[in-house]
Amino acid sequence: MDNFSYMFSYVMERATTMVAYCMFAALIDKTVEPDRKKVRATIGHEPTWEELQYYFELKEEHRNRQSARQREIDREKIRRLVFGEDSGGDSKTD
């Protein structure tokens, strides 16, 4: 009986792991699919993993640039707060 309990526990652990993996894979596929369709429409054929990776790297780079620009704007606003409205006349805010 002890052997059965051990085997049952092991099988249930493996089954639970597999279900979690499948759910995670489905979630990833669901989030990647719209981007894959955009790339497919742009290049005219099914994208390779290398092309998708390049797309996501460029997308991340673009997002980082936007964040850096926003930080620059926020820092300029803080500088104006600390030093007053007239901070030398070379304002970079939009």
PyMOL Python script that loads the backbone (N, CA, C, O; Angstrom):
from pymol import cmd

cmd.read_pdbstr("""\
ATOM      1  N   MET A   1       0.828  -1.191   0.000  1.00  0.00           N
ATOM      2  CA  MET A   1       0.000   0.000   0.000  1.00  0.00           C
ATOM      3  C   MET A   1       0.869   1.250   0.000  1.00  0.00           C
ATOM      4  O   MET A   1       0.524   2.239  -0.646  1.00  0.00           O
ATOM      5  N   ASP A   2       1.977   1.221   0.704  1.00  0.00           N
ATOM      6  CA  ASP A   2       2.856   2.367   0.764  1.00  0.00           C
ATOM      7  C   ASP A   2       3.438   2.670  -0.620  1.00  0.00           C
ATOM      8  O   ASP A   2       3.611   3.836  -0.976  1.00  0.00           O
ATOM      9  N   ASN A   3       3.736   1.641  -1.390  1.00  0.00           N
ATOM     10  CA  ASN A   3       4.258   1.814  -2.740  1.00  0.00           C
ATOM     11  C   ASN A   3       3.213   2.472  -3.642  1.00  0.00           C
ATOM     12  O   ASN A   3       3.547   3.322  -4.468  1.00  0.00           O
ATOM     13  N   PHE A   4       1.955   2.079  -3.482  1.00  0.00           N
ATOM     14  CA  PHE A   4       0.875   2.683  -4.268  1.00  0.00           C
ATOM     15  C   PHE A   4       0.750   4.173  -3.955  1.00  0.00           C
ATOM     16  O   PHE A   4       0.598   4.985  -4.868  1.00  0.00           O
ATOM     17  N   SER A   5       0.811   4.533  -2.695  1.00  0.00           N
ATOM     18  CA  SER A   5       0.710   5.947  -2.294  1.00  0.00           C
ATOM     19  C   SER A   5       1.858   6.754  -2.890  1.00  0.00           C
ATOM     20  O   SER A   5       1.660   7.871  -3.367  1.00  0.00           O
ATOM     21  N   TYR A   6       3.044   6.189  -2.861  1.00  0.00           N
ATOM     22  CA  TYR A   6       4.199   6.869  -3.425  1.00  0.00           C
ATOM     23  C   TYR A   6       4.013   7.078  -4.927  1.00  0.00           C
ATOM     24  O   TYR A   6       4.243   8.176  -5.435  1.00  0.00           O
ATOM     25  N   MET A   7       3.602   6.041  -5.629  1.00  0.00           N
ATOM     26  CA  MET A   7       3.410   6.117  -7.075  1.00  0.00           C
ATOM     27  C   MET A   7       2.297   7.103  -7.428  1.00  0.00           C
ATOM     28  O   MET A   7       2.437   7.897  -8.358  1.00  0.00           O
ATOM     29  N   PHE A   8       1.198   7.052  -6.687  1.00  0.00           N
ATOM     30  CA  PHE A   8       0.081   7.956  -6.947  1.00  0.00           C
ATOM     31  C   PHE A   8       0.516   9.412  -6.747  1.00  0.00           C
ATOM     32  O   PHE A   8       0.185  10.279  -7.556  1.00  0.00           O
ATOM     33  N   SER A   9       1.248   9.672  -5.682  1.00  0.00           N
ATOM     34  CA  SER A   9       1.734  11.012  -5.404  1.00  0.00           C
ATOM     35  C   SER A   9       2.665  11.496  -6.515  1.00  0.00           C
ATOM     36  O   SER A   9       2.581  12.647  -6.943  1.00  0.00           O
ATOM     37  N   TYR A  10       3.538  10.629  -6.971  1.00  0.00           N
ATOM     38  CA  TYR A  10       4.483  10.973  -8.031  1.00  0.00           C
ATOM     39  C   TYR A  10       3.745  11.290  -9.333  1.00  0.00           C
ATOM     40  O   TYR A  10       4.047  12.279 -10.001  1.00  0.00           O
ATOM     41  N   VAL A  11       2.778  10.447  -9.685  1.00  0.00           N
ATOM     42  CA  VAL A  11       2.018  10.660 -10.921  1.00  0.00           C
ATOM     43  C   VAL A  11       1.209  11.948 -10.835  1.00  0.00           C
ATOM     44  O   VAL A  11       1.145  12.691 -11.814  1.00  0.00           O
ATOM     45  N   MET A  12       0.602  12.226  -9.716  1.00  0.00           N
ATOM     46  CA  MET A  12      -0.179  13.450  -9.556  1.00  0.00           C
ATOM     47  C   MET A  12       0.717  14.695  -9.636  1.00  0.00           C
ATOM     48  O   MET A  12       0.323  15.710 -10.210  1.00  0.00           O
ATOM     49  N   GLU A  13       1.902  14.612  -9.068  1.00  0.00           N
ATOM     50  CA  GLU A  13       2.838  15.723  -9.146  1.00  0.00           C
ATOM     51  C   GLU A  13       3.227  15.988 -10.602  1.00  0.00           C
ATOM     52  O   GLU A  13       3.256  17.137 -11.044  1.00  0.00           O
ATOM     53  N   ARG A  14       3.519  14.936 -11.329  1.00  0.00           N
ATOM     54  CA  ARG A  14       3.894  15.081 -12.745  1.00  0.00           C
ATOM     55  C   ARG A  14       2.717  15.608 -13.580  1.00  0.00           C
ATOM     56  O   ARG A  14       2.910  16.432 -14.473  1.00  0.00           O
ATOM     57  N   ALA A  15       1.522  15.139 -13.292  1.00  0.00           N
ATOM     58  CA  ALA A  15       0.343  15.594 -14.032  1.00  0.00           C
ATOM     59  C   ALA A  15       0.078  17.081 -13.762  1.00  0.00           C
ATOM     60  O   ALA A  15      -0.244  17.838 -14.678  1.00  0.00           O
ATOM     61  N   THR A  16       0.216  17.479 -12.519  1.00  0.00           N
ATOM     62  CA  THR A  16       0.016  18.877 -12.156  1.00  0.00           C
ATOM     63  C   THR A  16       1.059  19.764 -12.841  1.00  0.00           C
ATOM     64  O   THR A  16       0.736  20.843 -13.337  1.00  0.00           O
ATOM     65  N   THR A  17       2.288  19.307 -12.863  1.00  0.00           N
ATOM     66  CA  THR A  17       3.346  20.053 -13.532  1.00  0.00           C
ATOM     67  C   THR A  17       3.045  20.199 -15.017  1.00  0.00           C
ATOM     68  O   THR A  17       3.240  21.272 -15.587  1.00  0.00           O
ATOM     69  N   MET A  18       2.574  19.132 -15.642  1.00  0.00           N
ATOM     70  CA  MET A  18       2.271  19.167 -17.070  1.00  0.00           C
ATOM     71  C   MET A  18       1.103  20.111 -17.363  1.00  0.00           C
ATOM     72  O   MET A  18       1.147  20.856 -18.342  1.00  0.00           O
ATOM     73  N   VAL A  19       0.077  20.091 -16.544  1.00  0.00           N
ATOM     74  CA  VAL A  19      -1.064  20.985 -16.737  1.00  0.00           C
ATOM     75  C   VAL A  19      -0.616  22.443 -16.591  1.00  0.00           C
ATOM     76  O   VAL A  19      -1.020  23.298 -17.379  1.00  0.00           O
ATOM     77  N   ALA A  20       0.205  22.720 -15.599  1.00  0.00           N
ATOM     78  CA  ALA A  20       0.705  24.087 -15.404  1.00  0.00           C
ATOM     79  C   ALA A  20       1.546  24.521 -16.609  1.00  0.00           C
ATOM     80  O   ALA A  20       1.430  25.656 -17.070  1.00  0.00           O
ATOM     81  N   TYR A  21       2.376  23.633 -17.111  1.00  0.00           N
ATOM     82  CA  TYR A  21       3.195  23.939 -18.281  1.00  0.00           C
ATOM     83  C   TYR A  21       2.317  24.241 -19.490  1.00  0.00           C
ATOM     84  O   TYR A  21       2.565  25.210 -20.207  1.00  0.00           O
ATOM     85  N   CYS A  22       1.299  23.427 -19.720  1.00  0.00           N
ATOM     86  CA  CYS A  22       0.409  23.640 -20.868  1.00  0.00           C
ATOM     87  C   CYS A  22      -0.339  24.967 -20.755  1.00  0.00           C
ATOM     88  O   CYS A  22      -0.515  25.666 -21.753  1.00  0.00           O
ATOM     89  N   MET A  23      -0.776  25.313 -19.556  1.00  0.00           N
ATOM     90  CA  MET A  23      -1.469  26.582 -19.362  1.00  0.00           C
ATOM     91  C   MET A  23      -0.525  27.754 -19.622  1.00  0.00           C
ATOM     92  O   MET A  23      -0.921  28.744 -20.238  1.00  0.00           O
ATOM     93  N   PHE A  24       0.709  27.649 -19.158  1.00  0.00           N
ATOM     94  CA  PHE A  24       1.698  28.693 -19.369  1.00  0.00           C
ATOM     95  C   PHE A  24       2.022  28.831 -20.854  1.00  0.00           C
ATOM     96  O   PHE A  24       2.117  29.948 -21.363  1.00  0.00           O
ATOM     97  N   ALA A  25       2.192  27.711 -21.551  1.00  0.00           N
ATOM     98  CA  ALA A  25       2.482  27.737 -22.986  1.00  0.00           C
ATOM     99  C   ALA A  25       1.321  28.359 -23.763  1.00  0.00           C
ATOM    100  O   ALA A  25       1.552  29.123 -24.701  1.00  0.00           O
ATOM    101  N   ALA A  26       0.091  28.049 -23.394  1.00  0.00           N
ATOM    102  CA  ALA A  26      -1.072  28.624 -24.067  1.00  0.00           C
ATOM    103  C   ALA A  26      -1.139  30.132 -23.835  1.00  0.00           C
ATOM    104  O   ALA A  26      -1.495  30.885 -24.742  1.00  0.00           O
ATOM    105  N   LEU A  27      -0.800  30.570 -22.633  1.00  0.00           N
ATOM    106  CA  LEU A  27      -0.795  31.995 -22.317  1.00  0.00           C
ATOM    107  C   LEU A  27       0.262  32.728 -23.144  1.00  0.00           C
ATOM    108  O   LEU A  27      -0.007  33.794 -23.696  1.00  0.00           O
ATOM    109  N   ILE A  28       1.443  32.163 -23.225  1.00  0.00           N
ATOM    110  CA  ILE A  28       2.517  32.772 -24.015  1.00  0.00           C
ATOM    111  C   ILE A  28       2.104  32.843 -25.482  1.00  0.00           C
ATOM    112  O   ILE A  28       2.277  33.877 -26.128  1.00  0.00           O
ATOM    113  N   ASP A  29       1.566  31.761 -26.004  1.00  0.00           N
ATOM    114  CA  ASP A  29       1.152  31.727 -27.409  1.00  0.00           C
ATOM    115  C   ASP A  29       0.063  32.760 -27.676  1.00  0.00           C
ATOM    116  O   ASP A  29       0.053  33.400 -28.728  1.00  0.00           O
ATOM    117  N   LYS A  30      -0.843  32.920 -26.734  1.00  0.00           N
ATOM    118  CA  LYS A  30      -1.940  33.875 -26.893  1.00  0.00           C
ATOM    119  C   LYS A  30      -1.427  35.314 -26.923  1.00  0.00           C
ATOM    120  O   LYS A  30      -1.971  36.149 -27.646  1.00  0.00           O
ATOM    121  N   THR A  31      -0.389  35.611 -26.148  1.00  0.00           N
ATOM    122  CA  THR A  31       0.143  36.969 -26.118  1.00  0.00           C
ATOM    123  C   THR A  31       1.075  37.253 -27.301  1.00  0.00           C
ATOM    124  O   THR A  31       1.221  38.408 -27.702  1.00  0.00           O
ATOM    125  N   VAL A  32       1.698  36.228 -27.858  1.00  0.00           N
ATOM    126  CA  VAL A  32       2.629  36.409 -28.969  1.00  0.00           C
ATOM    127  C   VAL A  32       1.906  36.427 -30.310  1.00  0.00           C
ATOM    128  O   VAL A  32       2.400  37.032 -31.262  1.00  0.00           O
ATOM    129  N   GLU A  33       0.772  35.791 -30.405  1.00  0.00           N
ATOM    130  CA  GLU A  33       0.070  35.637 -31.684  1.00  0.00           C
ATOM    131  C   GLU A  33      -0.237  36.951 -32.398  1.00  0.00           C
ATOM    132  O   GLU A  33      -0.008  37.027 -33.605  1.00  0.00           O
ATOM    133  N   PRO A  34      -0.742  37.993 -31.729  1.00  0.00           N
ATOM    134  CA  PRO A  34      -1.001  39.253 -32.456  1.00  0.00           C
ATOM    135  C   PRO A  34       0.274  39.846 -33.068  1.00  0.00           C
ATOM    136  O   PRO A  34       0.247  40.353 -34.189  1.00  0.00           O
ATOM    137  N   ASP A  35       1.382  39.782 -32.334  1.00  0.00           N
ATOM    138  CA  ASP A  35       2.638  40.292 -32.870  1.00  0.00           C
ATOM    139  C   ASP A  35       3.129  39.432 -34.027  1.00  0.00           C
ATOM    140  O   ASP A  35       3.672  39.954 -35.001  1.00  0.00           O
ATOM    141  N   ARG A  36       2.945  38.133 -33.930  1.00  0.00           N
ATOM    142  CA  ARG A  36       3.344  37.240 -35.011  1.00  0.00           C
ATOM    143  C   ARG A  36       2.559  37.566 -36.285  1.00  0.00           C
ATOM    144  O   ARG A  36       3.113  37.543 -37.384  1.00  0.00           O
ATOM    145  N   LYS A  37       1.266  37.869 -36.131  1.00  0.00           N
ATOM    146  CA  LYS A  37       0.442  38.224 -37.294  1.00  0.00           C
ATOM    147  C   LYS A  37       0.925  39.520 -37.929  1.00  0.00           C
ATOM    148  O   LYS A  37       0.951  39.633 -39.155  1.00  0.00           O
ATOM    149  N   LYS A  38       1.313  40.513 -37.102  1.00  0.00           N
ATOM    150  CA  LYS A  38       1.834  41.776 -37.630  1.00  0.00           C
ATOM    151  C   LYS A  38       3.105  41.540 -38.439  1.00  0.00           C
ATOM    152  O   LYS A  38       3.258  42.062 -39.544  1.00  0.00           O
ATOM    153  N   VAL A  39       4.008  40.752 -37.878  1.00  0.00           N
ATOM    154  CA  VAL A  39       5.270  40.480 -38.564  1.00  0.00           C
ATOM    155  C   VAL A  39       5.010  39.696 -39.848  1.00  0.00           C
ATOM    156  O   VAL A  39       5.619  39.973 -40.881  1.00  0.00           O
ATOM    157  N   ARG A  40       4.104  38.715 -39.784  1.00  0.00           N
ATOM    158  CA  ARG A  40       3.767  37.916 -40.966  1.00  0.00           C
ATOM    159  C   ARG A  40       3.215  38.802 -42.072  1.00  0.00           C
ATOM    160  O   ARG A  40       3.582  38.634 -43.235  1.00  0.00           O
ATOM    161  N   ALA A  41       2.336  39.744 -41.731  1.00  0.00           N
ATOM    162  CA  ALA A  41       1.761  40.646 -42.730  1.00  0.00           C
ATOM    163  C   ALA A  41       2.818  41.580 -43.314  1.00  0.00           C
ATOM    164  O   ALA A  41       2.760  41.935 -44.492  1.00  0.00           O
ATOM    165  N   THR A  42       3.775  41.971 -42.494  1.00  0.00           N
ATOM    166  CA  THR A  42       4.812  42.897 -42.942  1.00  0.00           C
ATOM    167  C   THR A  42       5.813  42.226 -43.876  1.00  0.00           C
ATOM    168  O   THR A  42       6.153  42.777 -44.923  1.00  0.00           O
ATOM    169  N   ILE A  43       6.286  41.034 -43.499  1.00  0.00           N
ATOM    170  CA  ILE A  43       7.336  40.396 -44.303  1.00  0.00           C
ATOM    171  C   ILE A  43       6.787  39.482 -45.388  1.00  0.00           C
ATOM    172  O   ILE A  43       7.523  39.094 -46.295  1.00  0.00           O
ATOM    173  N   GLY A  44       5.517  39.134 -45.312  1.00  0.00           N
ATOM    174  CA  GLY A  44       4.884  38.363 -46.376  1.00  0.00           C
ATOM    175  C   GLY A  44       5.012  36.858 -46.265  1.00  0.00           C
ATOM    176  O   GLY A  44       4.586  36.137 -47.167  1.00  0.00           O
ATOM    177  N   HIS A  45       5.586  36.369 -45.187  1.00  0.00           N
ATOM    178  CA  HIS A  45       5.663  34.921 -44.959  1.00  0.00           C
ATOM    179  C   HIS A  45       5.727  34.650 -43.464  1.00  0.00           C
ATOM    180  O   HIS A  45       5.853  35.575 -42.662  1.00  0.00           O
ATOM    181  N   GLU A  46       5.640  33.388 -43.099  1.00  0.00           N
ATOM    182  CA  GLU A  46       5.677  33.011 -41.681  1.00  0.00           C
ATOM    183  C   GLU A  46       7.042  33.368 -41.098  1.00  0.00           C
ATOM    184  O   GLU A  46       8.068  32.923 -41.613  1.00  0.00           O
ATOM    185  N   PRO A  47       7.067  34.173 -40.020  1.00  0.00           N
ATOM    186  CA  PRO A  47       8.359  34.587 -39.455  1.00  0.00           C
ATOM    187  C   PRO A  47       9.059  33.440 -38.728  1.00  0.00           C
ATOM    188  O   PRO A  47       8.419  32.573 -38.132  1.00  0.00           O
ATOM    189  N   THR A  48      10.377  33.458 -38.792  1.00  0.00           N
ATOM    190  CA  THR A  48      11.169  32.490 -38.031  1.00  0.00           C
ATOM    191  C   THR A  48      11.297  33.003 -36.602  1.00  0.00           C
ATOM    192  O   THR A  48      10.941  34.147 -36.318  1.00  0.00           O
ATOM    193  N   TRP A  49      11.803  32.163 -35.702  1.00  0.00           N
ATOM    194  CA  TRP A  49      11.998  32.595 -34.326  1.00  0.00           C
ATOM    195  C   TRP A  49      13.024  33.716 -34.257  1.00  0.00           C
ATOM    196  O   TRP A  49      12.921  34.606 -33.412  1.00  0.00           O
ATOM    197  N   GLU A  50      14.015  33.674 -35.146  1.00  0.00           N
ATOM    198  CA  GLU A  50      15.026  34.722 -35.180  1.00  0.00           C
ATOM    199  C   GLU A  50      14.395  36.066 -35.542  1.00  0.00           C
ATOM    200  O   GLU A  50      14.717  37.087 -34.934  1.00  0.00           O
ATOM    201  N   GLU A  51      13.506  36.068 -36.517  1.00  0.00           N
ATOM    202  CA  GLU A  51      12.828  37.300 -36.915  1.00  0.00           C
ATOM    203  C   GLU A  51      11.914  37.811 -35.807  1.00  0.00           C
ATOM    204  O   GLU A  51      11.839  39.017 -35.571  1.00  0.00           O
ATOM    205  N   LEU A  52      11.225  36.907 -35.130  1.00  0.00           N
ATOM    206  CA  LEU A  52      10.372  37.320 -34.010  1.00  0.00           C
ATOM    207  C   LEU A  52      11.211  37.884 -32.870  1.00  0.00           C
ATOM    208  O   LEU A  52      10.836  38.880 -32.250  1.00  0.00           O
ATOM    209  N   GLN A  53      12.340  37.250 -32.598  1.00  0.00           N
ATOM    210  CA  GLN A  53      13.215  37.739 -31.540  1.00  0.00           C
ATOM    211  C   GLN A  53      13.713  39.147 -31.873  1.00  0.00           C
ATOM    212  O   GLN A  53      13.752  40.016 -31.002  1.00  0.00           O
ATOM    213  N   TYR A  54      14.089  39.367 -33.123  1.00  0.00           N
ATOM    214  CA  TYR A  54      14.540  40.686 -33.561  1.00  0.00           C
ATOM    215  C   TYR A  54      13.417  41.713 -33.392  1.00  0.00           C
ATOM    216  O   TYR A  54      13.660  42.831 -32.938  1.00  0.00           O
ATOM    217  N   TYR A  55      12.192  41.333 -33.758  1.00  0.00           N
ATOM    218  CA  TYR A  55      11.031  42.216 -33.607  1.00  0.00           C
ATOM    219  C   TYR A  55      10.845  42.610 -32.142  1.00  0.00           C
ATOM    220  O   TYR A  55      10.661  43.786 -31.832  1.00  0.00           O
ATOM    221  N   PHE A  56      10.893  41.621 -31.240  1.00  0.00           N
ATOM    222  CA  PHE A  56      10.679  41.909 -29.826  1.00  0.00           C
ATOM    223  C   PHE A  56      11.827  42.732 -29.239  1.00  0.00           C
ATOM    224  O   PHE A  56      11.600  43.559 -28.356  1.00  0.00           O
ATOM    225  N   GLU A  57      13.056  42.517 -29.717  1.00  0.00           N
ATOM    226  CA  GLU A  57      14.177  43.336 -29.251  1.00  0.00           C
ATOM    227  C   GLU A  57      13.993  44.794 -29.663  1.00  0.00           C
ATOM    228  O   GLU A  57      14.223  45.704 -28.866  1.00  0.00           O
ATOM    229  N   LEU A  58      13.577  45.013 -30.912  1.00  0.00           N
ATOM    230  CA  LEU A  58      13.332  46.388 -31.372  1.00  0.00           C
ATOM    231  C   LEU A  58      12.180  47.032 -30.613  1.00  0.00           C
ATOM    232  O   LEU A  58      12.231  48.216 -30.278  1.00  0.00           O
ATOM    233  N   LYS A  59      11.149  46.250 -30.348  1.00  0.00           N
ATOM    234  CA  LYS A  59      10.001  46.760 -29.601  1.00  0.00           C
ATOM    235  C   LYS A  59      10.426  47.185 -28.189  1.00  0.00           C
ATOM    236  O   LYS A  59       9.999  48.229 -27.694  1.00  0.00           O
ATOM    237  N   GLU A  60      11.263  46.372 -27.551  1.00  0.00           N
ATOM    238  CA  GLU A  60      11.766  46.689 -26.213  1.00  0.00           C
ATOM    239  C   GLU A  60      12.665  47.928 -26.249  1.00  0.00           C
ATOM    240  O   GLU A  60      12.597  48.770 -25.353  1.00  0.00           O
ATOM    241  N   GLU A  61      13.503  48.041 -27.277  1.00  0.00           N
ATOM    242  CA  GLU A  61      14.366  49.209 -27.427  1.00  0.00           C
ATOM    243  C   GLU A  61      13.534  50.485 -27.575  1.00  0.00           C
ATOM    244  O   GLU A  61      13.864  51.518 -26.993  1.00  0.00           O
ATOM    245  N   HIS A  62      12.470  50.406 -28.345  1.00  0.00           N
ATOM    246  CA  HIS A  62      11.574  51.554 -28.526  1.00  0.00           C
ATOM    247  C   HIS A  62      10.915  51.942 -27.198  1.00  0.00           C
ATOM    248  O   HIS A  62      10.822  53.122 -26.862  1.00  0.00           O
ATOM    249  N   ARG A  63      10.469  50.950 -26.465  1.00  0.00           N
ATOM    250  CA  ARG A  63       9.845  51.202 -25.157  1.00  0.00           C
ATOM    251  C   ARG A  63      10.850  51.849 -24.196  1.00  0.00           C
ATOM    252  O   ARG A  63      10.494  52.753 -23.440  1.00  0.00           O
ATOM    253  N   ASN A  64      12.100  51.386 -24.227  1.00  0.00           N
ATOM    254  CA  ASN A  64      13.126  51.952 -23.352  1.00  0.00           C
ATOM    255  C   ASN A  64      13.429  53.402 -23.718  1.00  0.00           C
ATOM    256  O   ASN A  64      13.663  54.227 -22.834  1.00  0.00           O
ATOM    257  N   ARG A  65      13.429  53.717 -25.005  1.00  0.00           N
ATOM    258  CA  ARG A  65      13.670  55.094 -25.431  1.00  0.00           C
ATOM    259  C   ARG A  65      12.558  56.016 -24.929  1.00  0.00           C
ATOM    260  O   ARG A  65      12.819  57.131 -24.476  1.00  0.00           O
ATOM    261  N   GLN A  66      11.327  55.542 -25.014  1.00  0.00           N
ATOM    262  CA  GLN A  66      10.207  56.351 -24.529  1.00  0.00           C
ATOM    263  C   GLN A  66      10.329  56.596 -23.032  1.00  0.00           C
ATOM    264  O   GLN A  66      10.070  57.700 -22.552  1.00  0.00           O
ATOM    265  N   SER A  67      10.726  55.559 -22.296  1.00  0.00           N
ATOM    266  CA  SER A  67      10.892  55.703 -20.852  1.00  0.00           C
ATOM    267  C   SER A  67      12.011  56.683 -20.533  1.00  0.00           C
ATOM    268  O   SER A  67      11.885  57.498 -19.618  1.00  0.00           O
ATOM    269  N   ALA A  68      13.107  56.608 -21.283  1.00  0.00           N
ATOM    270  CA  ALA A  68      14.226  57.523 -21.052  1.00  0.00           C
ATOM    271  C   ALA A  68      13.803  58.961 -21.338  1.00  0.00           C
ATOM    272  O   ALA A  68      14.163  59.874 -20.595  1.00  0.00           O
ATOM    273  N   ARG A  69      13.057  59.163 -22.390  1.00  0.00           N
ATOM    274  CA  ARG A  69      12.582  60.506 -22.730  1.00  0.00           C
ATOM    275  C   ARG A  69      11.662  61.040 -21.629  1.00  0.00           C
ATOM    276  O   ARG A  69      11.753  62.210 -21.256  1.00  0.00           O
ATOM    277  N   GLN A  70      10.784  60.193 -21.113  1.00  0.00           N
ATOM    278  CA  GLN A  70       9.882  60.624 -20.047  1.00  0.00           C
ATOM    279  C   GLN A  70      10.661  60.953 -18.776  1.00  0.00           C
ATOM    280  O   GLN A  70      10.335  61.914 -18.080  1.00  0.00           O
ATOM    281  N   ARG A  71      11.701  60.150 -18.467  1.00  0.00           N
ATOM    282  CA  ARG A  71      12.532  60.459 -17.300  1.00  0.00           C
ATOM    283  C   ARG A  71      13.228  61.804 -17.459  1.00  0.00           C
ATOM    284  O   ARG A  71      13.335  62.570 -16.502  1.00  0.00           O
ATOM    285  N   GLU A  72      13.702  62.089 -18.674  1.00  0.00           N
ATOM    286  CA  GLU A  72      14.346  63.373 -18.943  1.00  0.00           C
ATOM    287  C   GLU A  72      13.376  64.527 -18.712  1.00  0.00           C
ATOM    288  O   GLU A  72      13.744  65.532 -18.105  1.00  0.00           O
ATOM    289  N   ILE A  73      12.156  64.392 -19.183  1.00  0.00           N
ATOM    290  CA  ILE A  73      11.131  65.425 -18.988  1.00  0.00           C
ATOM    291  C   ILE A  73      10.823  65.603 -17.507  1.00  0.00           C
ATOM    292  O   ILE A  73      10.720  66.728 -17.018  1.00  0.00           O
ATOM    293  N   ASP A  74      10.676  64.481 -16.792  1.00  0.00           N
ATOM    294  CA  ASP A  74      10.380  64.549 -15.359  1.00  0.00           C
ATOM    295  C   ASP A  74      11.522  65.199 -14.579  1.00  0.00           C
ATOM    296  O   ASP A  74      11.279  65.985 -13.663  1.00  0.00           O
ATOM    297  N   ARG A  75      12.760  64.877 -14.938  1.00  0.00           N
ATOM    298  CA  ARG A  75      13.904  65.477 -14.250  1.00  0.00           C
ATOM    299  C   ARG A  75      13.971  66.983 -14.488  1.00  0.00           C
ATOM    300  O   ARG A  75      14.320  67.747 -13.588  1.00  0.00           O
ATOM    301  N   GLU A  76      13.634  67.400 -15.700  1.00  0.00           N
ATOM    302  CA  GLU A  76      13.616  68.842 -15.998  1.00  0.00           C
ATOM    303  C   GLU A  76      12.549  69.535 -15.150  1.00  0.00           C
ATOM    304  O   GLU A  76      12.775  70.639 -14.654  1.00  0.00           O
ATOM    305  N   LYS A  77      11.408  68.906 -14.983  1.00  0.00           N
ATOM    306  CA  LYS A  77      10.350  69.480 -14.146  1.00  0.00           C
ATOM    307  C   LYS A  77      10.799  69.578 -12.690  1.00  0.00           C
ATOM    308  O   LYS A  77      10.514  70.570 -12.019  1.00  0.00           O
ATOM    309  N   ILE A  78      11.490  68.567 -12.205  1.00  0.00           N
ATOM    310  CA  ILE A  78      11.991  68.588 -10.822  1.00  0.00           C
ATOM    311  C   ILE A  78      13.047  69.668 -10.668  1.00  0.00           C
ATOM    312  O   ILE A  78      13.061  70.373  -9.659  1.00  0.00           O
ATOM    313  N   ARG A  79      13.944  69.814 -11.661  1.00  0.00           N
ATOM    314  CA  ARG A  79      14.954  70.862 -11.643  1.00  0.00           C
ATOM    315  C   ARG A  79      14.293  72.236 -11.536  1.00  0.00           C
ATOM    316  O   ARG A  79      14.727  73.086 -10.760  1.00  0.00           O
ATOM    317  N   ARG A  80      13.236  72.441 -12.328  1.00  0.00           N
ATOM    318  CA  ARG A  80      12.510  73.712 -12.286  1.00  0.00           C
ATOM    319  C   ARG A  80      11.858  73.928 -10.929  1.00  0.00           C
ATOM    320  O   ARG A  80      11.809  75.051 -10.426  1.00  0.00           O
ATOM    321  N   LEU A  81      11.355  72.843 -10.336  1.00  0.00           N
ATOM    322  CA  LEU A  81      10.741  72.942  -9.019  1.00  0.00           C
ATOM    323  C   LEU A  81      11.768  73.386  -7.989  1.00  0.00           C
ATOM    324  O   LEU A  81      11.488  74.252  -7.160  1.00  0.00           O
ATOM    325  N   VAL A  82      12.944  72.799  -8.039  1.00  0.00           N
ATOM    326  CA  VAL A  82      13.975  73.099  -7.043  1.00  0.00           C
ATOM    327  C   VAL A  82      14.600  74.471  -7.282  1.00  0.00           C
ATOM    328  O   VAL A  82      14.764  75.243  -6.337  1.00  0.00           O
ATOM    329  N   PHE A  83      14.949  74.783  -8.515  1.00  0.00           N
ATOM    330  CA  PHE A  83      15.664  76.014  -8.810  1.00  0.00           C
ATOM    331  C   PHE A  83      14.765  77.164  -9.233  1.00  0.00           C
ATOM    332  O   PHE A  83      15.248  78.275  -9.454  1.00  0.00           O
ATOM    333  N   GLY A  84      13.479  76.918  -9.347  1.00  0.00           N
ATOM    334  CA  GLY A  84      12.562  77.966  -9.749  1.00  0.00           C
ATOM    335  C   GLY A  84      12.275  77.904 -11.237  1.00  0.00           C
ATOM    336  O   GLY A  84      12.905  77.140 -11.970  1.00  0.00           O
ATOM    337  N   GLU A  85      11.334  78.700 -11.674  1.00  0.00           N
ATOM    338  CA  GLU A  85      10.893  78.686 -13.066  1.00  0.00           C
ATOM    339  C   GLU A  85      11.990  79.111 -14.038  1.00  0.00           C
ATOM    340  O   GLU A  85      12.078  78.574 -15.142  1.00  0.00           O
ATOM    341  N   ASP A  86      12.822  80.065 -13.641  1.00  0.00           N
ATOM    342  CA  ASP A  86      13.870  80.563 -14.535  1.00  0.00           C
ATOM    343  C   ASP A  86      15.152  79.782 -14.270  1.00  0.00           C
ATOM    344  O   ASP A  86      15.947  80.161 -13.409  1.00  0.00           O
ATOM    345  N   SER A  87      15.357  78.672 -15.020  1.00  0.00           N
ATOM    346  CA  SER A  87      16.520  77.810 -14.786  1.00  0.00           C
ATOM    347  C   SER A  87      17.570  77.952 -15.873  1.00  0.00           C
ATOM    348  O   SER A  87      18.252  76.979 -16.196  1.00  0.00           O
ATOM    349  N   GLY A  88      17.718  79.136 -16.443  1.00  0.00           N
ATOM    350  CA  GLY A  88      18.763  79.337 -17.425  1.00  0.00           C
ATOM    351  C   GLY A  88      18.256  79.465 -18.834  1.00  0.00           C
ATOM    352  O   GLY A  88      19.040  79.817 -19.716  1.00  0.00           O
ATOM    353  N   GLY A  89      16.994  79.203 -19.105  1.00  0.00           N
ATOM    354  CA  GLY A  89      16.413  79.411 -20.407  1.00  0.00           C
ATOM    355  C   GLY A  89      16.576  78.278 -21.401  1.00  0.00           C
ATOM    356  O   GLY A  89      15.977  78.340 -22.475  1.00  0.00           O
ATOM    357  N   ASP A  90      17.351  77.248 -21.105  1.00  0.00           N
ATOM    358  CA  ASP A  90      17.506  76.151 -22.058  1.00  0.00           C
ATOM    359  C   ASP A  90      16.629  74.986 -21.636  1.00  0.00           C
ATOM    360  O   ASP A  90      17.116  73.939 -21.209  1.00  0.00           O
ATOM    361  N   SER A  91      15.332  75.189 -21.765  1.00  0.00           N
ATOM    362  CA  SER A  91      14.337  74.175 -21.411  1.00  0.00           C
ATOM    363  C   SER A  91      14.208  73.147 -22.511  1.00  0.00           C
ATOM    364  O   SER A  91      14.244  73.484 -23.694  1.00  0.00           O
ATOM    365  N   LYS A  92      14.058  71.879 -22.118  1.00  0.00           N
ATOM    366  CA  LYS A  92      13.898  70.786 -23.095  1.00  0.00           C
ATOM    367  C   LYS A  92      12.529  70.129 -22.989  1.00  0.00           C
ATOM    368  O   LYS A  92      12.308  69.077 -23.588  1.00  0.00           O
ATOM    369  N   THR A  93      11.622  70.713 -22.254  1.00  0.00           N
ATOM    370  CA  THR A  93      10.305  70.103 -22.100  1.00  0.00           C
ATOM    371  C   THR A  93       9.459  70.340 -23.303  1.00  0.00           C
ATOM    372  O   THR A  93       9.639  71.333 -24.008  1.00  0.00           O
ATOM    373  N   ASP A  94       8.518  69.429 -23.561  1.00  0.00           N
ATOM    374  CA  ASP A  94       7.607  69.548 -24.717  1.00  0.00           C
ATOM    375  C   ASP A  94       6.379  70.319 -24.364  1.00  0.00           C
ATOM    376  O   ASP A  94       5.509  70.515 -25.213  1.00  0.00           O
TER     377      ASP A  94
END
""", "prot")
cmd.dss("prot")
cmd.show_as("cartoon", "prot")
cmd.util.cbc("prot")
cmd.orient("prot")
